[in-house]
Amino acid sequence: MCLVGGSVPSGNGNGTTAGLHTTNISVVTPNGTAREIGTLRFRNYNSIRGKYIIQSSDVYNGIVTARCNAASQPTTAPYDVWRYAYLKVVAPQQNVWFSDRRQVWFQNDSLLAGPATYELDNVPATVVGYDIQDPWNVQRVAPTAAQTLGSTARRFVFPDASAQSTHRLLLADANAWLVPPAAAHITFRAIDAAKPNFVIITHPQLMKSAGGVPNAARAYASYRASTAGGRYDTLMVTAPQLYDQFHYGERSVIALRHFALWLVNSSTAVQTKNLLLLGKGIGPGTQTGQTYIIEGGGILADYTSRILGENGLDLVPISTASTSDNFLSSDWPNNNFVARMPTGRVPATSPQEVMNYLLKLQQHEEKLTTYNAADPQTWRKN
């Protein structure tokens, strides 16, 4: 277990224990009682690790529950505050194939001479072994009868895996196929990458009616193509289109980067391409719907848009934890972080928000051509 200090405790009042965290470590038994197994003492914002032996009875249904408590809280602030860094449990595992298992991969770690050899009980006859150390030369290992376990067990011998050569190994049920989604016909859009100089990446959710127009995102593109909007050669695509055309159908910001680099590499030396991301994006380490920034920790991947999907919010994805859209067109692999396409974003989640921004933009650009020092410019006020 590893803990990290989150405060500088005030101590017992005489200064002798100021800054000292004293944390009792307990394991919760299946009947709900806590049994103390150790104490960690560390200072200020330091981290500390402790290693303890637990009993087999502490593991219930494959779960171990640990609890930490401050041994004694100071009577005045700042109090003894800390947080979990991680908890790691090492326990022996039965050599048995679980009924809900489709496959399991592992690495050989035996110090015995000869090929890595494993026996598992309750193994279906359809389970086959594979040495996947070299993905271009996968070795199939057929099971044989077990020699140390019962009649339902199987033995797997991996000839190239030994104490001198650690390999990645896989056991997989050949009858438990991964079933992909149904195939769908996709037609790629024909795009002249050299032609446009104002590119919009949006989302179908924003291509609906609002403010008296049938397609809010299209209205924005039409304005940029008009004389009042700068007479740009506009190109509008959607993020889902780019997933299919530039990233094999997988929803990823990498699709947007591939698209942006393709546009940049198709530009002439005198051409400036502008990029507008018309749609909100959720940071990859942010929980969907979260309105605050997590400090000093993270969240489970299962709670991110990567797993949960767009949820009507992650419409035009964001790059990395730094959430910089310069990621799309900059040459960051060579330490050049300047966007090669001037890039902006309107974090809209509805067609009406797109129209609200477009109206204000039109008012702003109209005033640029008809500036009057006496005009109070009330349109700037919300």
Phi, psi and omega in degrees: 000142178232131178242152179232130179294143180238008179199175171246092186305147183285343177085200186266009176104334180259003175087353185285335180243017180298133179085359184265125171267132174234109188239124177273134181254128180229156172245136182268121182282165181303333179276003174096353179276149180259133178243120182289133182240355179171174179224136177248134177236126181205164189247148169051234183260019179289166174247159180209147178240144176228146181238127186224154177261127177250167182266155179299331179289347178284346180264119183232119182056036178077012184240136173243127180250120178249152181221138178236140180219144175294131182297320178202121180280140173301153181282343179228158177290152002281146185269176181280099182243134179209174178215158176286135170265307174195162175228124182239129180243126176249120183216148177292152181235140177294144176279075183221146177267120181281143187295333181268011184266138176258325180198164175209135177243153183200176176239140177289136181224017182285146175264003180285151177286155178094177182297151177294128185230132182224144173236135178232142179269159178057037181270126175299151181295345182271358180281131182235148177265151178220136170265108186253021179302316177254105184297342180266359180212063181289133180256127179270133182240114179281143180285155174232172180295141179289152181249343183241347180247189185282189185289340179270004181266160178226151178249138178236124181243120181257103191296328184266358179259123183213182178297334181270351185214100180281128182237156170275126185238153183221136168245128184219142177279113184293344179266351181261077184285145169283124184260112180284163175297162179297143180291146178229142180282124180241130176250118180289142179280134177281120184233131173270100187295336184278342190277307188289150174235004172220107186250132179242127171252118184230203184216146179305333179298333182263001181259047180235174186286146176188147175059029178085004178244147183286337185215105186296314180296320178295325178298322178296314180297320180295323178296317180295334178277345182280169178298317180296329183269002176112356179055045177282152170275099190268149174223125178240128176230167177250154178302316178300326175299318182290326177303316182288317190276336186234002179208037172057027177086357180274134180285109184202148176294341179298329176299319179292322179293315178303318179295314181296318179294324177297318178295315181299315182289348178261002182274150173280168184296333184261359183266136174248120177262131178258143182236123176244125175264102186263087181155149181286150173230151180251130179304143185298337179256023185245139178285136180302128182089354180289134182247012180223166181261128177283128179251132173076019179190190181217192180229164177291143179301331182297342182261003182265164180293341177300325180261317186281341182093191188291320182055029179071007184237317183271073190274313178239103194298155180260157189288274191238190179298336178282348178050040178262125178284351173298340178307328189293318187240354181283160179265057185295335176299337178251027175063029173247107189259012179276130179295130177277351169237117175309123192236137175222167181219139170249108187281056182277148175238358180217155177302326181294323177295324176297315181292323178300315179292318181298318179299316180292323177297317179297318178297318180297312184288333174293320180292335179295332181263347180231048185292136178224119184299335182275352182284122180291350177052055180296340180296340179287342185271141180285000000 
